[in-house]
């Protein structure tokens, strides 16, 4: 079998319809949308049309959408922007221990700027407790940021219940929804959030485009200073082709999510992969919540092997998966997410993450299971830890 790509949490292929929609804005409709003449006005109108498409996907108002260069920038703008705007009210923020690095490192940056940050622990499945959040909020708390779903273990957080706690306490709530928008139905009012980050890379749009939703009357301190683009909240000439790509991908995602057939098929493939691993590969652990998780997400830890070696060996057979967050995998350190959910360090070293979408097929799952069993067996045959375990 040729290439089997199961790393859609890191990057998705750009849909052909998305590419076709983008092409005119590289050469024919190239004008700067901030110019006042007709060519620029036409492009400005197109940008605003895309803003409405992205807003529609998440049930928001177009005026509440800011285009960014990525989900990471959207997270930075949400966390730093709110914290600095509300600095006179308080200097405390709360994030979970399993957030994306763009959230965790934003919180650590704010600590260096004189803020206080609390990193909420999670349970064995990666869930944040609303009760624990309630206890962590102080009078000086200005923002809580909890991701909608974790891209490493697939767990979907109880965002509505967490947002209710914040609403009761009068604290703003942000969620990093990069892993969910375009993959499962997401509506900002259903979640009760004040801010939400999304990214094109995980929903069939090009890399280098994201967006931040903010509720009406939310104050944000800009991170990028310059002109008046994005209503003065994010300066810089807009990346029009990428914005068009995100708009088209949003429309396609809305159509796809309107039918349960795709989601059900993806979930069935995920379940087949999980069952196959649990039945045929001993000393493996399925990580994340078994039910409250993304439909195409399957993550495991295998005892006595290195995840990096496993990924490399699978890639030799044309199978592409990951061993954690794409933003952290090069660090070759134990995953902080797996540590936070209580996976022992030695076991966490053998992590692998498979993320599927509607482009995958059931026969690919069968091929992955065959090659995965072979790769784990071969790596364990080299492992002194495994040999000691077998001898014990």
VMD Tcl script that draws the C-alpha trace (Angstrom):
set ca {
  {0.00 0.00 0.00}
  {1.21 3.52 -0.79}
  {1.31 6.34 1.72}
  {-1.12 6.17 4.64}
  {-1.36 9.58 6.25}
  {-2.75 9.59 9.79}
  {-1.34 12.84 11.18}
  {-4.18 15.22 10.37}
  {-3.85 16.95 13.75}
  {-0.49 18.28 12.53}
  {-1.56 19.26 9.01}
  {-4.36 18.44 6.60}
  {-4.13 18.38 2.80}
  {-5.56 21.53 1.25}
  {-8.80 20.72 -0.51}
  {-8.69 21.20 -4.30}
  {-11.71 23.50 -4.14}
  {-9.85 25.61 -1.59}
  {-6.81 25.90 -3.86}
  {-9.00 26.90 -6.82}
  {-10.73 29.58 -4.73}
  {-7.37 31.02 -3.66}
  {-5.64 31.20 -7.05}
  {-7.14 34.46 -8.41}
  {-5.90 36.37 -5.36}
  {-2.25 35.69 -6.13}
  {-2.13 37.35 -9.55}
  {-5.44 38.79 -10.83}
  {-7.05 40.21 -7.68}
  {-3.80 41.17 -5.98}
  {-4.59 44.69 -4.77}
  {-4.06 45.74 -1.17}
  {-7.46 45.66 0.59}
  {-6.62 48.88 2.46}
  {-6.44 50.97 -0.72}
  {-9.39 53.22 -1.62}
  {-9.56 52.60 -5.37}
  {-11.82 50.00 -6.95}
  {-9.29 47.14 -7.18}
  {-8.60 47.40 -3.47}
  {-12.28 47.81 -2.59}
  {-13.11 44.59 -4.43}
  {-10.52 42.69 -2.45}
  {-11.72 44.30 0.79}
  {-15.22 43.05 0.03}
  {-13.87 39.54 -0.54}
  {-12.05 39.61 2.81}
  {-15.27 40.58 4.57}
  {-17.17 37.80 2.79}
  {-14.64 35.27 4.11}
  {-14.97 36.71 7.61}
  {-18.70 36.01 7.43}
  {-18.06 32.41 6.26}
  {-15.69 31.69 9.14}
  {-18.10 33.31 11.60}
  {-20.98 31.21 10.27}
  {-19.06 27.98 10.87}
  {-18.87 28.71 14.61}
  {-22.15 30.58 14.97}
  {-20.53 33.96 15.54}
  {-20.93 37.52 14.28}
  {-18.49 38.53 11.51}
  {-17.50 41.58 13.57}
  {-16.13 39.20 16.19}
  {-13.56 37.52 13.90}
  {-9.91 38.59 13.66}
  {-7.72 36.89 11.04}
  {-4.31 35.78 12.32}
  {-1.32 33.90 10.90}
  {-2.08 30.71 12.88}
  {-3.85 29.17 15.83}
  {-0.76 29.89 17.91}
  {-1.00 33.62 17.15}
  {-4.71 33.57 17.95}
  {-3.92 31.98 21.32}
  {-1.23 34.57 22.02}
  {-3.56 37.42 21.11}
  {-6.34 36.06 23.29}
  {-4.22 35.46 26.38}
  {-1.80 38.39 26.26}
  {-4.37 40.71 24.71}
  {-6.92 40.18 27.48}
  {-4.33 40.08 30.28}
  {-2.75 43.40 29.30}
  {-6.11 45.04 28.62}
  {-7.38 44.02 32.07}
  {-4.16 44.60 33.99}
  {-5.77 47.24 36.22}
  {-8.49 44.78 37.27}
  {-6.17 41.90 38.17}
  {-2.99 40.02 37.36}
  {-3.97 36.36 37.61}
  {-4.71 33.90 34.79}
  {-5.56 30.21 34.80}
  {-4.71 27.60 32.15}
  {-4.77 23.82 32.24}
  {-1.61 21.74 32.50}
  {-2.22 20.13 29.09}
  {-2.62 23.22 26.91}
  {-0.82 23.76 23.62}
  {2.62 25.33 23.99}
  {1.33 28.62 22.59}
  {-0.95 28.86 25.62}
  {1.49 27.51 28.22}
  {4.34 29.70 27.01}
  {2.08 32.76 26.83}
  {1.20 32.15 30.48}
  {4.89 31.81 31.39}
  {5.69 34.99 29.48}
  {3.03 36.83 31.47}
  {4.61 35.53 34.68}
  {7.82 37.29 33.66}
  {5.76 40.45 33.12}
  {4.51 40.41 36.72}
  {1.34 38.33 36.32}
  {0.54 35.17 38.26}
  {-0.43 32.00 36.42}
  {-2.11 28.87 37.78}
  {-1.75 25.61 35.85}
  {-4.76 23.45 36.61}
  {-4.12 19.70 36.96}
  {-6.27 17.21 35.05}
  {-7.52 13.71 35.80}
  {-6.23 10.46 34.27}
  {-8.20 11.13 31.08}
  {-7.07 14.73 30.72}
  {-10.33 16.29 31.90}
  {-10.43 19.58 33.79}
  {-12.83 19.59 36.76}
  {-15.26 22.55 36.97}
  {-15.04 22.26 40.77}
  {-11.27 22.56 40.69}
  {-11.56 25.58 38.40}
  {-14.02 27.20 40.81}
  {-11.51 26.77 43.65}
  {-8.65 28.24 41.57}
  {-10.42 31.50 40.63}
  {-9.46 34.50 42.75}
  {-10.77 38.08 42.91}
  {-7.78 39.15 40.77}
  {-8.34 36.45 38.08}
  {-8.90 38.08 34.66}
  {-8.81 35.13 32.25}
  {-9.20 31.34 32.09}
  {-8.00 29.40 29.04}
  {-8.93 25.72 28.64}
  {-8.58 23.97 25.27}
  {-11.67 22.44 23.66}
  {-9.91 19.19 22.79}
  {-6.36 18.01 23.27}
  {-4.53 17.19 20.04}
  {-2.27 14.65 21.76}
  {-4.76 12.49 23.66}
  {-8.01 13.50 21.92}
  {-9.97 14.30 25.08}
  {-12.81 16.80 24.66}
  {-13.17 19.10 27.67}
  {-16.48 20.08 29.34}
  {-16.18 23.62 28.02}
  {-19.77 24.69 28.66}
  {-19.59 23.65 32.32}
  {-16.22 25.39 32.71}
  {-17.49 28.56 31.05}
  {-20.48 28.61 33.43}
  {-18.06 28.73 36.36}
  {-16.28 31.70 34.79}
  {-19.52 33.49 34.01}
  {-20.63 33.07 37.62}
  {-17.31 34.52 38.79}
  {-17.23 37.33 36.20}
  {-14.04 36.02 34.57}
  {-13.37 35.90 30.82}
  {-13.05 32.46 29.25}
  {-10.98 31.49 26.19}
  {-10.77 28.12 24.47}
  {-8.21 26.86 21.99}
  {-10.48 25.08 19.48}
  {-7.83 24.39 16.82}
  {-8.38 20.63 17.20}
  {-12.17 20.84 16.98}
  {-13.32 23.57 14.57}
  {-13.95 21.93 11.21}
  {-13.78 18.44 12.74}
  {-16.80 18.41 15.05}
  {-19.70 20.89 15.36}
  {-18.56 23.97 17.30}
  {-20.81 26.94 18.16}
  {-19.56 29.70 20.43}
  {-22.91 30.21 22.15}
  {-23.23 26.49 22.89}
  {-19.79 26.59 24.51}
  {-20.43 29.87 26.33}
  {-16.93 31.21 25.57}
  {-15.76 34.80 25.30}
  {-12.85 34.00 22.97}
  {-12.06 31.06 20.69}
  {-9.01 30.25 18.55}
  {-9.09 28.25 15.31}
  {-6.64 27.36 12.55}
  {-6.82 26.52 8.88}
  {-4.11 23.86 9.05}
  {-6.43 21.36 10.74}
  {-9.45 21.84 8.46}
  {-8.25 21.67 4.86}
  {-7.12 25.29 4.54}
  {-3.52 26.40 3.91}
  {-0.89 26.77 6.59}
  {-0.31 30.30 7.82}
  {-3.91 31.30 8.49}
  {-6.01 31.24 11.64}
  {-8.61 33.32 13.40}
  {-9.63 34.52 16.83}
  {-13.27 34.94 17.79}
  {-14.03 37.47 20.51}
  {-17.39 38.28 22.07}
  {-18.79 41.78 21.67}
  {-17.21 44.42 23.92}
  {-14.17 42.26 24.67}
  {-11.11 44.47 25.14}
  {-7.90 43.22 23.51}
  {-4.46 44.82 23.58}
  {-2.91 44.36 20.09}
  {0.30 42.36 19.88}
  {1.23 43.67 16.41}
  {1.24 47.45 16.10}
  {1.00 49.37 12.87}
  {-2.01 50.19 10.73}
  {-5.74 49.83 11.36}
  {-6.25 46.40 9.80}
  {-8.60 44.00 11.61}
  {-10.34 46.94 13.32}
  {-7.05 48.03 14.86}
  {-6.54 44.77 16.74}
  {-3.96 43.21 14.41}
  {-1.85 45.38 12.10}
  {-0.37 44.25 8.80}
  {-1.54 43.76 5.24}
  {-3.98 40.84 5.16}
  {-2.93 37.51 3.65}
  {-5.83 37.57 1.21}
  {-5.24 34.23 -0.59}
  {-5.01 32.38 2.74}
  {-8.07 34.20 4.09}
  {-10.01 33.11 0.99}
  {-8.76 29.56 1.60}
  {-9.98 29.62 5.19}
  {-13.35 30.96 4.09}
  {-13.81 28.23 1.49}
  {-12.62 25.54 3.91}
  {-15.17 26.82 6.45}
  {-17.99 26.42 3.94}
  {-16.87 22.91 3.04}
  {-16.52 21.98 6.71}
  {-20.04 23.22 7.46}
  {-21.42 21.07 4.63}
  {-19.47 18.03 5.80}
  {-20.50 18.45 9.43}
  {-24.11 18.78 8.37}
  {-24.10 15.05 7.62}
  {-23.37 12.48 10.32}
  {-22.19 9.89 7.78}
  {-18.58 11.08 7.60}
  {-18.20 11.43 11.34}
  {-19.64 7.97 11.94}
  {-17.30 6.38 9.39}
  {-14.26 8.13 10.90}
  {-15.28 7.01 14.38}
  {-15.69 3.42 13.18}
  {-12.17 3.48 11.72}
  {-10.84 4.87 14.99}
  {-12.61 2.15 16.97}
  {-11.25 -0.56 14.67}
  {-7.71 0.73 15.18}
  {-8.14 0.89 18.96}
  {-9.63 -2.60 19.16}
  {-6.86 -4.02 16.98}
  {-4.12 -2.55 19.15}
  {-5.75 -3.63 22.41}
  {-6.31 -7.17 21.14}
  {-2.98 -7.81 19.43}
  {-0.30 -5.67 21.09}
  {0.35 -6.46 24.73}
  {1.50 -3.89 27.28}
  {-0.08 -1.01 25.39}
  {-2.16 1.80 26.89}
  {-4.92 3.74 25.15}
  {-4.51 7.33 26.34}
  {-7.17 10.01 26.75}
  {-10.87 9.61 27.47}
  {-12.33 6.45 25.91}
  {-15.58 8.18 24.89}
  {-15.28 11.96 25.26}
  {-12.74 12.33 22.48}
  {-12.32 13.44 18.88}
  {-13.86 10.94 16.43}
  {-10.70 10.29 14.38}
  {-8.20 10.34 17.24}
  {-6.40 7.27 18.62}
  {-3.40 7.63 20.92}
  {-1.35 4.94 22.65}
  {1.74 4.30 24.73}
  {3.74 1.13 24.19}
  {5.96 -0.17 26.95}
  {9.72 -0.62 26.40}
  {10.07 1.25 23.10}
  {10.77 4.81 21.93}
  {8.02 6.63 20.11}
  {10.46 8.37 17.79}
  {11.86 5.03 16.64}
  {8.37 3.67 16.11}
  {7.37 6.69 13.98}
  {10.52 6.30 11.89}
  {9.97 2.58 11.35}
  {6.33 3.08 10.33}
  {7.33 5.80 7.90}
  {9.56 3.28 6.14}
  {6.34 1.45 5.31}
  {4.61 4.61 4.11}
  {2.66 5.21 7.34}
  {2.74 8.70 8.79}
  {1.64 9.33 12.38}
  {3.06 11.37 15.26}
  {4.43 10.92 18.73}
  {2.75 13.93 20.34}
  {2.09 17.56 19.50}
  {3.67 18.59 16.19}
  {5.00 21.68 17.97}
  {6.83 19.60 20.56}
  {7.88 16.36 18.90}
  {11.35 17.64 17.94}
  {12.18 18.36 21.57}
  {12.63 14.62 22.32}
  {11.38 15.15 25.86}
  {8.70 13.32 27.79}
  {5.32 14.74 26.82}
  {4.00 17.13 29.52}
  {0.48 16.05 28.55}
  {1.22 12.39 29.32}
  {2.98 13.35 32.54}
  {-0.07 15.43 33.55}
  {-2.41 12.44 33.14}
  {-0.13 10.23 35.22}
  {1.60 8.09 32.57}
  {4.97 6.87 33.94}
  {7.93 8.44 32.15}
  {9.22 5.14 30.75}
  {5.78 4.33 29.30}
  {5.27 7.88 27.99}
  {8.43 7.57 25.90}
  {6.61 5.04 23.70}
  {3.74 7.30 22.65}
  {2.12 7.41 19.23}
  {-0.84 9.42 17.93}
  {-2.99 8.54 14.92}
  {-5.40 11.20 13.65}
  {-7.77 10.35 10.81}
  {-10.25 12.35 8.74}
  {-12.60 11.77 5.82}
  {-9.70 11.11 3.42}
  {-8.75 7.88 5.22}
  {-10.15 4.44 4.37}
  {-10.85 1.29 6.40}
  {-8.30 -0.77 4.45}
  {-5.64 1.70 5.62}
  {-6.48 0.83 9.22}
  {-5.89 -2.86 8.52}
  {-2.53 -2.05 6.93}
  {-1.52 0.16 9.87}
  {-2.38 -2.55 12.38}
  {-0.29 -5.10 10.50}
  {2.76 -2.82 10.25}
  {2.32 -1.50 13.79}
  {2.40 -5.01 15.30}
  {5.53 -5.80 13.32}
  {7.27 -2.54 14.27}
  {6.50 -2.81 17.98}
  {7.67 -6.43 17.99}
  {10.92 -5.59 16.23}
  {11.71 -2.61 18.47}
  {11.02 -4.66 21.58}
  {13.37 -7.37 20.34}
  {16.16 -4.77 20.55}
  {15.05 -3.38 23.93}
  {16.97 -4.41 27.07}
  {13.99 -3.18 29.12}
  {11.69 -5.58 27.29}
  {14.15 -8.46 27.66}
  {14.38 -7.85 31.40}
  {10.59 -7.76 31.64}
  {10.24 -11.02 29.73}
  {12.87 -12.68 31.90}
  {11.23 -11.57 35.15}
}
mol new
graphics top color blue
foreach p $ca { graphics top sphere $p radius 0.5 }
foreach p [lrange $ca 0 end-1] q [lrange $ca 1 end] { graphics top cylinder $p $q radius 0.2 }
display resetview
